[in-house]
Amino acid sequence: MKSGTLYLVPNLLGVAAPSDVLPERTIAIARRLQHFVVETPKVARGFLKTLAPERTIADIAIIASEPAAPALAQCRAWLHEGHDVGVLSDAGCPGMADPGARFVTLAHGLGTPVVPLVGPSSVLLGLMASGFDGQHFTFHGYLPSKPAQRDEALRQLERQVRHHGATQIFIETPYRNGALLDALAKTLDGDTMLCVAQNLTSDDERILCLPAGQWTSAARQRFQGKAPTIFLIGRAQRGD
Protein backbone atom coordinates (compact mmCIF):
# COMPACT_ATOMS: atom_id res chain seq x y z
CA MET A 1 0.00 0.00 0.00
CA LYS A 2 1.26 3.46 -0.86
CA SER A 3 2.07 5.56 2.18
CA GLY A 4 0.37 8.86 2.83
CA THR A 5 1.88 12.33 2.53
CA LEU A 6 2.63 14.63 5.44
CA TYR A 7 1.40 18.16 4.76
CA LEU A 8 2.57 21.09 6.87
CA VAL A 9 -0.49 23.33 7.03
CA PRO A 10 0.01 27.00 8.05
CA ASN A 11 -2.57 28.48 10.39
CA LEU A 12 -3.68 32.11 10.51
CA LEU A 13 -1.75 34.53 12.72
CA GLY A 14 -4.86 36.35 13.90
CA VAL A 15 -8.46 37.06 13.03
CA ALA A 16 -8.72 37.23 9.24
CA ALA A 17 -10.57 35.61 6.36
CA PRO A 18 -8.51 32.58 5.23
CA SER A 19 -8.77 33.64 1.59
CA ASP A 20 -7.17 36.98 2.48
CA VAL A 21 -4.06 35.29 3.90
CA LEU A 22 -3.72 31.74 2.59
CA PRO A 23 -3.13 30.70 -1.04
CA GLU A 24 -5.87 28.79 -2.82
CA ARG A 25 -3.77 25.59 -2.96
CA THR A 26 -3.16 25.61 0.80
CA ILE A 27 -6.87 26.02 1.52
CA ALA A 28 -7.84 23.32 -1.00
CA ILE A 29 -5.46 20.74 0.48
CA ALA A 30 -6.43 21.55 4.07
CA ARG A 31 -10.11 21.21 3.18
CA ARG A 32 -9.71 17.66 1.91
CA LEU A 33 -7.45 16.30 4.65
CA GLN A 34 -9.17 13.94 7.07
CA HIS A 35 -6.33 13.33 9.54
CA PHE A 36 -4.50 15.99 11.54
CA VAL A 37 -1.82 16.22 14.21
CA VAL A 38 -2.34 19.59 15.90
CA GLU A 39 -0.88 21.72 18.65
CA THR A 40 -4.25 22.39 20.34
CA PRO A 41 -7.37 20.50 19.15
CA LYS A 42 -9.84 23.27 20.08
CA VAL A 43 -7.84 25.89 18.16
CA ALA A 44 -7.44 23.52 15.21
CA ARG A 45 -11.16 22.82 14.98
CA GLY A 46 -11.93 26.53 15.01
CA PHE A 47 -9.49 27.13 12.16
CA LEU A 48 -10.70 24.17 10.10
CA LYS A 49 -14.30 25.36 10.38
CA THR A 50 -13.33 28.62 8.68
CA LEU A 51 -12.07 26.62 5.68
CA ALA A 52 -15.42 24.88 5.08
CA PRO A 53 -13.86 21.38 4.99
CA GLU A 54 -15.25 18.60 2.81
CA ARG A 55 -16.30 16.64 5.92
CA THR A 56 -17.89 17.77 9.15
CA ILE A 57 -15.41 18.56 11.91
CA ALA A 58 -16.68 15.56 13.90
CA ASP A 59 -15.66 13.25 11.03
CA ILE A 60 -12.09 14.58 10.86
CA ALA A 61 -9.56 12.63 12.95
CA ILE A 62 -7.60 15.07 15.12
CA ILE A 63 -4.93 14.19 17.66
CA ALA A 64 -2.90 16.55 19.86
CA SER A 65 0.87 16.57 19.29
CA GLU A 66 1.43 16.22 23.05
CA PRO A 67 2.02 13.80 24.67
CA ALA A 68 4.50 12.93 21.96
CA ALA A 69 4.65 9.12 22.10
CA PRO A 70 0.97 8.37 21.30
CA ALA A 71 0.81 11.20 18.76
CA LEU A 72 3.85 9.89 16.88
CA ALA A 73 2.48 6.35 16.98
CA GLN A 74 -0.87 7.50 15.59
CA CYS A 75 0.76 9.61 12.88
CA ARG A 76 2.94 6.66 11.87
CA ALA A 77 -0.11 4.38 11.68
CA TRP A 78 -2.07 6.85 9.55
CA LEU A 79 0.80 7.27 7.11
CA HIS A 80 1.35 3.48 6.88
CA GLU A 81 -2.36 3.05 6.13
CA GLY A 82 -2.03 5.44 3.20
CA HIS A 83 -3.74 8.44 4.79
CA ASP A 84 -2.50 11.95 4.10
CA VAL A 85 -1.84 13.76 7.39
CA GLY A 86 -1.82 17.49 8.11
CA VAL A 87 0.38 19.00 10.81
CA LEU A 88 -1.18 22.18 12.17
CA SER A 89 0.18 24.74 14.63
CA ASP A 90 -1.90 27.13 16.72
CA ALA A 91 -0.62 30.04 14.60
CA GLY A 92 1.63 30.41 11.60
CA CYS A 93 3.81 27.69 10.13
CA PRO A 94 4.25 24.26 11.78
CA GLY A 95 7.71 23.43 13.04
CA MET A 96 8.40 26.98 14.24
CA ALA A 97 8.36 27.13 18.06
CA ASP A 98 5.97 24.19 18.26
CA PRO A 99 6.26 20.36 18.32
CA GLY A 100 5.72 19.98 14.55
CA ALA A 101 9.33 19.18 13.65
CA ARG A 102 9.26 15.74 15.30
CA PHE A 103 6.49 14.62 12.94
CA VAL A 104 8.49 15.80 9.95
CA THR A 105 11.45 13.78 11.25
CA LEU A 106 9.15 10.76 11.59
CA ALA A 107 7.94 11.13 8.01
CA HIS A 108 11.48 11.42 6.64
CA GLY A 109 12.45 8.29 8.54
CA LEU A 110 9.53 6.42 6.98
CA GLY A 111 10.38 7.66 3.49
CA THR A 112 7.07 9.52 3.42
CA PRO A 113 6.74 12.63 1.23
CA VAL A 114 6.75 15.89 3.20
CA VAL A 115 5.01 18.90 1.64
CA PRO A 116 5.31 22.35 3.28
CA LEU A 117 2.36 24.53 2.27
CA VAL A 118 2.62 28.27 1.77
CA GLY A 119 1.24 30.51 4.50
CA PRO A 120 2.06 33.31 6.94
CA SER A 121 5.20 33.19 9.07
CA SER A 122 5.43 35.86 11.76
CA VAL A 123 9.21 35.39 11.81
CA LEU A 124 9.65 36.29 8.15
CA LEU A 125 6.91 38.92 8.05
CA GLY A 126 8.32 40.63 11.13
CA LEU A 127 11.82 40.51 9.67
CA MET A 128 10.60 41.98 6.39
CA ALA A 129 8.86 44.83 8.21
CA SER A 130 11.74 45.61 10.57
CA GLY A 131 14.31 47.04 8.17
CA PHE A 132 16.95 44.96 9.98
CA ASP A 133 19.49 42.57 8.44
CA GLY A 134 17.52 39.93 6.57
CA GLN A 135 20.56 37.86 5.53
CA HIS A 136 21.84 37.12 9.01
CA PHE A 137 19.31 36.43 11.74
CA THR A 138 18.49 33.98 14.53
CA PHE A 139 15.06 32.97 15.79
CA HIS A 140 15.19 32.07 19.47
CA GLY A 141 11.56 31.15 20.08
CA TYR A 142 10.62 31.83 23.71
CA LEU A 143 13.05 33.48 26.11
CA PRO A 144 13.26 32.36 29.77
CA SER A 145 10.17 33.29 31.77
CA LYS A 146 11.97 34.19 35.00
CA PRO A 147 12.83 37.92 34.99
CA ALA A 148 16.52 37.60 35.90
CA GLN A 149 17.19 34.92 33.29
CA ARG A 150 15.09 36.76 30.70
CA ASP A 151 16.98 40.04 31.22
CA GLU A 152 20.33 38.28 30.92
CA ALA A 153 19.14 36.65 27.69
CA LEU A 154 18.17 40.08 26.35
CA ARG A 155 21.61 41.45 27.15
CA GLN A 156 23.21 38.50 25.35
CA LEU A 157 21.05 39.08 22.27
CA GLU A 158 21.96 42.76 22.31
CA ARG A 159 25.65 41.82 22.38
CA GLN A 160 25.12 39.61 19.34
CA VAL A 161 23.67 42.57 17.46
CA ARG A 162 26.52 44.84 18.58
CA HIS A 163 29.27 42.42 17.61
CA HIS A 164 27.86 40.70 14.52
CA GLY A 165 24.88 42.73 13.30
CA ALA A 166 22.67 39.66 12.97
CA THR A 167 19.00 40.28 13.76
CA GLN A 168 17.72 38.56 16.91
CA ILE A 169 14.08 37.43 16.85
CA PHE A 170 11.94 36.03 19.66
CA ILE A 171 8.36 35.62 20.82
CA GLU A 172 6.45 35.60 24.09
CA THR A 173 3.25 34.13 25.49
CA PRO A 174 0.70 36.88 24.73
CA TYR A 175 -0.28 37.56 28.36
CA ARG A 176 3.38 38.39 29.11
CA ASN A 177 3.80 40.88 26.23
CA GLY A 178 3.61 43.84 28.58
CA ALA A 179 6.20 42.49 30.99
CA LEU A 180 8.60 41.72 28.14
CA LEU A 181 8.19 45.16 26.61
CA ASP A 182 8.88 46.80 29.96
CA ALA A 183 11.99 44.62 30.35
CA LEU A 184 13.22 45.51 26.86
CA ALA A 185 12.85 49.23 27.52
CA LYS A 186 14.65 48.89 30.86
CA THR A 187 17.40 46.46 29.84
CA LEU A 188 18.51 47.46 26.34
CA ASP A 189 20.80 50.40 25.60
CA GLY A 190 18.86 53.43 24.47
CA ASP A 191 20.18 53.33 20.90
CA THR A 192 19.52 49.60 20.30
CA MET A 193 16.83 49.21 17.65
CA LEU A 194 13.72 47.31 18.74
CA CYS A 195 10.90 46.32 16.40
CA VAL A 196 7.60 44.92 17.64
CA ALA A 197 4.99 43.45 15.29
CA GLN A 198 1.56 42.39 16.54
CA ASN A 199 -1.47 40.78 14.89
CA LEU A 200 0.36 40.43 11.58
CA THR A 201 -1.95 39.94 8.55
CA SER A 202 -4.98 41.02 10.63
CA ASP A 203 -7.03 44.19 10.31
CA ASP A 204 -5.53 45.52 13.56
CA GLU A 205 -1.93 44.80 12.59
CA ARG A 206 0.59 47.02 14.42
CA ILE A 207 4.31 47.40 13.65
CA LEU A 208 6.65 49.86 15.31
CA CYS A 209 10.47 50.12 15.07
CA LEU A 210 12.25 52.56 17.41
CA PRO A 211 15.46 52.82 19.43
CA ALA A 212 14.83 51.20 22.81
CA GLY A 213 15.16 54.57 24.50
CA GLN A 214 12.16 55.86 22.55
CA TRP A 215 9.86 53.05 23.58
CA THR A 216 7.93 55.19 26.03
CA SER A 217 5.18 53.87 28.26
CA ALA A 218 2.64 55.20 25.75
CA ALA A 219 4.32 53.33 22.89
CA ARG A 220 4.52 50.13 24.93
CA GLN A 221 0.88 50.40 25.91
CA ARG A 222 -0.15 49.97 22.26
CA PHE A 223 1.29 46.44 22.26
CA GLN A 224 0.32 45.13 25.67
CA GLY A 225 -2.84 43.35 24.56
CA LYS A 226 -3.00 39.56 24.68
CA ALA A 227 -2.29 39.18 20.97
CA PRO A 228 0.33 37.25 18.95
CA THR A 229 3.47 39.41 18.91
CA ILE A 230 7.00 39.05 17.60
CA PHE A 231 10.02 40.99 18.84
CA LEU A 232 13.18 41.85 16.91
CA ILE A 233 16.46 43.48 17.94
CA GLY A 234 18.76 44.57 15.14
CA ARG A 235 20.51 47.23 13.14
CA ALA A 236 18.54 49.43 10.79
CA GLN A 237 19.82 48.92 7.23
CA ARG A 238 20.71 52.13 5.44
CA GLY A 239 22.08 53.02 2.03
CA ASP A 240 24.73 55.48 3.17
N, C-alpha and C positions, 0 to 999 in steps of 0.2 A: 504494500500500500504506500502511495506517495505521502510523504510527510507534509504537514501544514507549513504555513509561512508565518513568521513573527513580524507583525506590523507595529511600529512605534508611532502612536497616535498623539499628536500634540493637542493639548487642551487650551481653552481660552485663558487669558491672563486676568480677565475681569468681566464685568457685565457688558456684553456686546452680542450682536447678531452673528452667528457662526459664519454666514456668507460674507460678512464684512471683514472677516479676519482670516478665515481658512480657505485654501484653494478648493476648487470643485472636486478634484481627485481625492483629496484628504477626506472631505465630507462623504463622498460616494463610498469609499472603502470602509470608513467607520460605520456607515449606515448598515452595511451588509454583514459585518462581523457579528458572530454569535457567541464568541468566547473572549473574555477579557481578564487580564490581571491588572489590578488597579491599586492606586495608593490608598484611597478611601472610597469604599463602595457607595456611600450616600452621595458624595460629590460626583462620582462617576455617573451614577444614574441620572442625576440632575443634568449633567452635560449631555449625555446620550439622548435624553428626551428632547433637547433643543435641536437635535439633528433629524428628528422624525425617522427613527430606524425602521428597517423592514419588518422587524418583529416587535412585539410588545416588550417592554422592559422586563417583565416577569419571565419571559421566555429566553432572555439572554443570560448565559452563564457568566457570573461575575465572582471572582475570588480576590480577596485582599492580598497584597504582596507581603504582608507581615501577619503571622510569623512566616519566616522564609521557607522552612523545610516543607510544609504541606503545600505552599504555593508553588514552589519549584516542582514538586512531584506532580501536582495537577497540571501545570503548564507542560511538563514533559509528556504526560499521558495524552493531553489534547493534541499536541503536535504529532506524536506517534500514531494517533488515530486518524490523522489527515486533516484535522481542523486548523483553520487559520486562527491565530490568536492576536489580539490587540493588547499592547501595554500602554496604560494610560496614567499619567500623573495628575495631581490635583490642579496644576496650573503649568502651562508652557510645555516644554519638550521633555519626554521621558528620558531618564538617565542623567538628568541634571539636578543634583541635590535631592535625589529620591532613590528608592531601591531598584529602579528599572534596569540598571546595568547588569545585575546578576542574571536577569532573564535573557538578556542578549548573549551573555557568556554561555548560558545553557544552550541556546539555540545554535551558536557557533560550534559548540562541542558535539551537538547532534548532527551537524551538517545541514541544518535547517536554514532556508533563506531568511535573511533579515532585511526588512525594508523600512528605512526611516522616512516618514511622511513629512511634508513641508508644513510648517506652522510657526506661531510666534515664539520667540525665545527672548525673555527679558534680558538675558546676559548680552546678546548681540544688539538688541534694540537700544538698551541703555548705553552700550559702548558707542554705537553709531551717533546717539544724541548728545554724547558728552563732549566731543571735540578733543578727547584724549587720544593717546597712542593706540591705534587699532591693530598694529602689527605685533606688539609685545604686550601681553596682558595675562593675568592669572585670575581665575575664578576660585574663590575660597569657600563658597557655600556659606554655612553659618559660622559666625565667630563664637568664642566661648560666651556662655550666658552670665557667668559670674563677673561682676564689674571690674575687679582688679585684673583678672585674666583677659577680659575683653579689652581694657584700656592698653594693656601691654601689647596685645595683638595689633591694635590700631597703630601704636608707635612703631612696631616692626614693619607694618605695611607702608607707613609713611617713609621709613628709611629705605625701603625698596624703591619707592618712587624717586626719592632724592638721589640715590646712588645709580639706579639703572634706567629710570624713566618709564618702566613698564607700568601699565594701568593695573590697579588692584580693585577687584570687584567682589562684593559680598552681599548677602541678604540677611534678613532677620525675620523672626516670627512677627506677624503684623502687630500684635498687641504690645510689642516691645519697640516699635518704631521710634516712639518719642524718647525713650531712654537712650537708644543708640544715637539719635540725633544730638541729644544734649551731650553725650559723651564725646562725640566727634567734635563738636564746637569747643568743648573744654580741653580736649587732649591734643588735637592737631595744632601745628603751627599756624599762625594767622594767614600766611600766604599759600598754604597748601590747598590745591584746588579740590573741591568736593562737589560731586554731581549726585543728585537724588532724583530718581524717576519712579513715579507711582501711577498705578492703574494704566499701564501702557496698553495701547490699542483700544481703550475705553473712551467714552464720551467725556469723562472727567479726568483724562490723562493730565499729569502735572510733571514737568521736568524743570529743574533749576540747577545751574552750575555757577558756583561762587567760591572765592577764597574762603577758607574755614572761618576767618575772622569776620566775614560779612554775613555769616549765617546767624542773624539775630533771632531773638525769641519769636518775633513776628514771622520771620521766614520759616523757622522750624515748625511753628504752629500749623502751617499749611499742609504739612506732611505727617502729622501725628495721628491721623485716622487709622483704623484697623484695616488697611488695604495693602495689597501686594506691592512691595517697594524694593528697589535695587539701589545699592550704594556703590559709588565709584570714587576712588582717589587717583589722581593722575596729574599729568602736565598738559596744559592747553597747547595744542599744536598751532603754530603760527607760520606765516610765510616769510617773515623777515629773518 
